[in-house]
Amino acid sequence: MAQKTKNYLHAICLLLVIIMLSGCSPTSNNEAMKEDSTIGDPDASSWENVHNLSADGSVKITDSIGNEEVFFVSKSVYTNSHKVSITNNSGVDITVYLYSSDDLSDPIRRMAVSDGERDSFTGLTSRFAYNIGIETTASTSLNITIAD
């Protein structure tokens, strides 16, 4: 019995040494997240122009759009569901671009959504806010719904 207890103590000590050497601690990850400013904190002041799809529901966009011009939705969107869905009821097919809210110069994804259809960007993270750009091949009035 004493040998078994001694073996358990050795195993516990070895685990503690490994944890200390790897630099893991319960507070190190929290401190690293604090250094990232407000990323991942939808309550922070820099997120005041962000619509939280998970908490606040879908967003309906009705606006005019020119031919082959990218229309940007005025607010960034945030989701806890790891997807953003677009429903297109504009009367024309659209191309939807997904941008990181940190970089509006290059979309990170794109998809075509036919009139009367719904499609989704999936595999998203809740750590970031996203911006949506929409393009058509004809001038039209947009009628889309953004949801998670």
C-alpha positions as CSV (number, residue, x, y, z in Angstrom):
1,M,0.0,0.0,0.0
2,A,2.8,2.4,0.9
3,Q,4.5,1.7,-2.5
4,K,1.3,2.4,-4.4
5,T,0.9,5.8,-2.6
6,K,4.5,6.6,-3.3
7,N,3.9,5.9,-7.0
8,Y,0.9,8.1,-7.1
9,L,2.9,11.0,-5.5
10,H,5.6,10.6,-8.0
11,A,3.1,10.7,-10.9
12,I,1.5,13.9,-9.4
13,C,4.9,15.6,-9.0
14,L,5.9,14.7,-12.5
15,L,2.6,16.2,-13.9
16,L,3.2,19.4,-11.9
17,V,6.7,19.7,-13.2
18,I,5.5,19.2,-16.8
19,I,2.8,21.8,-16.4
20,M,5.2,24.3,-14.9
21,L,7.8,23.7,-17.6
22,S,5.2,24.2,-20.4
23,G,4.2,27.5,-19.0
24,C,0.5,26.6,-18.6
25,S,-1.4,28.3,-15.8
26,P,-5.0,29.1,-15.4
27,T,-4.3,32.8,-15.7
28,S,-1.9,32.9,-18.6
29,N,-4.6,32.4,-21.2
30,N,-6.9,35.0,-19.6
31,E,-4.0,37.5,-19.6
32,A,-3.2,36.8,-23.2
33,M,-6.9,37.4,-24.1
34,K,-6.8,40.8,-22.3
35,E,-3.9,41.8,-24.5
36,D,-6.0,41.3,-27.6
37,S,-7.9,44.5,-26.7
38,T,-11.7,43.8,-27.2
39,I,-11.6,40.8,-29.5
40,G,-14.1,38.3,-28.3
41,D,-15.9,40.7,-26.0
42,P,-19.1,41.9,-27.7
43,D,-19.9,44.1,-24.7
44,A,-16.7,46.3,-25.2
45,S,-17.2,49.8,-26.6
46,S,-15.5,49.0,-29.9
47,W,-18.3,46.6,-30.6
48,E,-21.1,49.2,-30.4
49,N,-21.5,49.1,-34.2
50,V,-21.9,45.3,-34.2
51,H,-25.2,43.4,-34.4
52,N,-25.1,40.2,-32.3
53,L,-27.2,37.8,-34.4
54,S,-27.4,35.2,-31.6
55,A,-28.7,37.7,-29.0
56,D,-30.5,40.3,-31.1
57,G,-31.9,38.2,-33.9
58,S,-31.8,38.6,-37.7
59,V,-31.2,41.8,-39.7
60,K,-33.3,42.7,-42.7
61,I,-31.7,44.8,-45.3
62,T,-33.8,46.8,-47.8
63,D,-31.8,49.3,-49.9
64,S,-30.9,50.1,-53.4
65,I,-27.8,48.7,-55.0
66,G,-26.1,49.6,-58.3
67,N,-24.9,47.2,-61.0
68,E,-21.7,45.4,-60.1
69,E,-21.2,47.6,-57.1
70,V,-20.4,46.1,-53.7
71,F,-22.9,47.2,-51.1
72,F,-21.7,47.0,-47.5
73,V,-24.1,46.3,-44.7
74,S,-23.7,49.2,-42.3
75,K,-23.1,47.1,-39.1
76,S,-20.8,44.3,-38.6
77,V,-22.3,41.0,-37.5
78,Y,-21.4,38.7,-34.6
79,T,-22.6,35.1,-34.0
80,N,-22.3,32.4,-31.4
81,S,-23.6,29.7,-33.8
82,H,-20.5,29.6,-36.1
83,K,-22.5,30.5,-39.2
84,V,-24.1,33.4,-40.9
85,S,-27.0,32.8,-43.2
86,I,-28.2,35.0,-46.0
87,T,-31.8,34.8,-47.4
88,N,-32.2,36.5,-50.8
89,N,-35.6,37.9,-51.8
90,S,-34.3,40.7,-54.1
91,G,-35.6,39.4,-57.4
92,V,-32.1,38.8,-58.7
93,D,-29.2,36.5,-57.9
94,I,-26.5,38.1,-55.6
95,T,-23.0,37.4,-54.7
96,V,-22.3,37.8,-50.9
97,Y,-18.8,38.5,-49.6
98,L,-17.7,37.8,-46.0
99,Y,-15.0,40.1,-44.6
100,S,-13.2,40.2,-41.3
101,S,-14.2,43.4,-39.6
102,D,-10.5,44.1,-39.3
103,D,-9.9,44.0,-43.1
104,L,-12.5,45.2,-45.6
105,S,-10.1,45.2,-48.6
106,D,-10.2,41.4,-49.3
107,P,-13.1,39.1,-48.6
108,I,-12.3,35.9,-46.7
109,R,-15.2,34.0,-48.4
110,R,-17.8,34.5,-51.1
111,M,-21.0,32.7,-52.2
112,A,-23.7,33.1,-54.8
113,V,-27.3,33.1,-53.5
114,S,-30.1,32.8,-56.0
115,D,-33.3,34.7,-55.7
116,G,-35.6,33.1,-53.2
117,E,-32.8,31.0,-51.7
118,R,-30.9,30.8,-48.5
119,D,-27.2,29.9,-48.0
120,S,-24.7,30.1,-45.2
121,F,-21.1,30.9,-44.4
122,T,-20.2,28.1,-42.0
123,G,-17.2,27.3,-39.7
124,L,-17.0,30.8,-38.4
125,T,-15.6,31.7,-35.0
126,S,-17.4,33.7,-32.3
127,R,-14.1,35.5,-31.6
128,F,-14.5,38.0,-34.4
129,A,-17.1,40.3,-36.0
130,Y,-17.7,40.0,-39.7
131,N,-18.8,42.5,-42.4
132,I,-21.1,41.5,-45.3
133,G,-20.8,42.9,-48.8
134,I,-23.3,42.2,-51.5
135,E,-23.0,42.5,-55.3
136,T,-25.5,42.0,-58.1
137,T,-25.2,42.1,-61.9
138,A,-28.2,44.5,-62.2
139,S,-29.3,47.6,-60.3
140,T,-32.0,46.5,-57.9
141,S,-33.6,47.0,-54.5
142,L,-32.0,44.6,-52.0
143,N,-34.3,42.5,-49.9
144,I,-32.1,40.2,-47.8
145,T,-32.2,38.8,-44.3
146,I,-29.0,38.0,-42.4
147,A,-29.4,35.5,-39.6
148,D,-27.3,32.8,-37.7
